[in-house]
Amino acid sequence: VHQTLSVDLTEVLNAVIFRNKKPILLLVSIMQFLRAVLQQNFSSSLLVIVGQNTAPSATQPQPSSLQDTALHPLAMQHVFSLVVSLQNLLVHIQLQKDLLLSQAVVACLETLVEYLYVKNQDVALHVASQPWHRFLLFTLLSGGQKSLLQPEVLRLMTLFVRYQSSNIISQKEISQIIQEAAEANIAELPEATSCALHLFLSQV
């Protein structure tokens, strides 16, 4: 590739935050792109980030806090809006049972917290321990499939264990997952569940 790509970060974030019944494949593609730029720390030589908070100047407001400066080009407002939107998407997906979208949403949340942890560990731990994550887990487990061995639940649990969010996941729930895994026929588990279970057990 010999051309740079200019991307308005605010527009990308708003595409997820204000999804307005976008097609599932478009949402998945947007989140995969967002993951890619987060993983690259917004520093690819082929990528130029434009938009709010990305190029402070005399006519553009400076980041409003030290946290915003550390997370640049993201701001705390972006982070919390994106986290809430991803949580809402997971709740919505619970009704549709769309594995492709649920995997993309959880992966985006994982990558976002990883990015935050590199930039500012306190912010990452704060985001990972938000009480709404607890409500999200209850919601996901209140559907037709109550098993803890759902891929999106396992990956969320792995995320909370990794960042020591003890207010979200307890030792009792970790034991319940291990017990369910011990009683399950591993060979018959879907591939997505098997991979998520492997990551969870490795993290534990």
Residue pairs with C-beta under 8 A, 6 or more apart in sequence:
1 46
3 46
4 45
4 46
4 47
4 48
5 46
5 47
5 48
6 48
6 50
7 37
7 47
7 48
7 49
7 50
7 51
8 50
8 51
9 42
9 49
9 50
9 51
9 52
9 53
9 54
9 73
9 74
9 78
10 51
10 52
10 53
10 78
11 51
12 30
12 33
12 34
13 34
13 78
13 81
13 82
15 22
15 27
15 30
16 27
16 30
16 31
16 34
16 82
16 85
16 86
16 89
16 108
17 81
17 82
17 85
19 27
19 85
19 89
22 30
24 98
24 100
24 101
27 89
27 101
27 104
28 100
28 101
28 104
31 104
31 105
31 107
31 108
32 104
34 108
34 111
35 107
35 108
35 111
37 44
37 47
37 49
38 111
38 112
38 114
38 115
39 111
39 114
39 115
40 47
41 115
41 118
42 49
42 73
49 73
52 60
53 63
53 68
53 72
53 73
53 74
53 75
53 78
54 72
54 73
56 62
56 63
63 69
63 72
63 75
64 75
65 76
67 76
67 120
67 123
68 74
68 75
68 76
70 119
70 120
70 123
71 79
71 116
71 119
71 120
71 123
74 115
76 123
79 112
79 116
79 123
79 127
80 127
82 112
83 109
83 112
83 127
83 130
84 132
86 105
86 108
86 109
86 112
87 132
87 133
87 136
89 101
89 105
90 102
90 105
90 106
90 136
90 140
90 152
91 136
91 139
91 140
93 101
93 102
93 105
93 152
94 139
94 140
94 143
95 143
99 151
99 192
102 151
102 152
103 151
103 152
103 192
105 152
106 152
106 155
106 156
106 159
107 155
109 156
109 159
110 155
110 159
112 127
113 124
113 127
113 128
113 159
113 163
114 124
116 123
116 124
116 127
117 124
117 125
117 163
124 163
125 163
125 164
125 165
128 159
128 160
128 163
128 165
128 168
129 163
129 165
129 167
129 168
131 167
131 168
133 156
133 160
133 165
133 168
134 167
134 168
136 156
137 153
137 156
137 157
137 168
137 169
140 150
140 152
140 153
140 156
141 148
141 150
141 153
147 180
148 154
148 157
148 173
148 176
148 177
148 180
149 177
149 180
149 181
149 184
149 189
149 193
149 197
150 193
151 190
151 192
151 193
151 195
151 196
152 196
154 177
154 193
154 196
154 197
154 199
154 200
155 196
155 199
155 200
157 169
157 173
157 174
157 177
157 200
158 196
158 199
158 200
158 203
159 165
160 168
160 169
161 169
161 174
161 200
161 203
161 204
162 203
174 204
177 200
178 201
178 204
181 197
181 201
186 194
186 197
189 197
